[in-house]
Amino acid sequence: MNLSEYNTDRIFTADVVSSERITDEATAEVRHIVLRIVDPAFQFIEGQSIAVLVPGPHPFGNDCHIRLYSIASPRDGEAGNFTQFSLCVRRCSYIDDVSGERYPGIASNFLCDRQPGDQIEVSGPYGRQFHPPRDTTKNVLMIGVGTGIAPFRAFMKFLYREQTKWQGKVRLFYGGKSGMDMLYMNDKNSDIANYYDKETFQAFEALSPRPHFDEPAQIERTIKENAGEVWSLIEDPNTYVYLSGLSKLEAKLDKILAELAGSEEAWKTHKLSLLNDGRWATLFYE
């Protein structure tokens, strides 16, 4: 990711308040990291991201490495503290295409290694097209995988804390390789379970059929199993649809939704209508 693509004129110093692992030791490490910025100029809303600036030197002579992370807190801050916000970070590595060697991901390992009291530099926030509706009668359909759950955690805290009388349907389809990988829905951290008693909320979990073989979650299967619920929401002009996670998610969903629509052409037409109405929003990463 090229630093020059983002306006980083405004850089903020963030204090690390806490860093908690929210997955079991037997699975991939994912941490819930709470940061504090005591500067009234830093304000955000649900669905926005921040850029974490990792100091160098780095490969290829870069002085600074930048990585965007979705904010996992609502606009009034983490736990109602407006100076604090959280990130959901998976410790990553990548394999060099040429050498075949495995290298640690720069930003994710930098963040996962931070301790309370450490300081990091961030810029932003960025993005204003991915945020929940303000009208409490609207339906919200959220579909995500992996750390794509982060903005949806912020959405639900906003919908049910600030907008306490949400009347529309709120549906979450979310995937993980196993129950331990269901971020904010496992034994380590069950934030999202707090909303199971809400009349308007329902979550649909998608797990891998063979997690030990590193097979991905089959969110397509879960959507097909609930095709009536999904399609009725998508056809409803009162519904806003949000997708978050790996970029390949959209192609998978396009294929499923084309089947539900009756043809690829019918789905393209309906999707264009959603886009034109501002009711289809995506937040993807590689």
Secondary structure, DSSP 8 states (H G I E B T S, - for coil): --GGGS--SSEEEEEEEEEEE-S-TTS--EEEEEEE---TT----TT-EEEEEEES--GGG-SEEEEEEEB-S-TT-BTTBTTEEEEEEE--EEE-TTT--EEE-HHHHHHHT--TT-EEEEEEEE-SSS---S-TTSEEEEEEEGGGHHHHHHHHHIIIIISTT--S-EEEEEEESSGGGSTTSSSS--GGGGGTT-TTEEEEEEE-S-GGGT----HHHHHHHTHHHHHHHHHSTTEEEEEEEETHHHHHHHHHHHHHHTSHHHHHHHHHHHHHTT-EEEEEE-
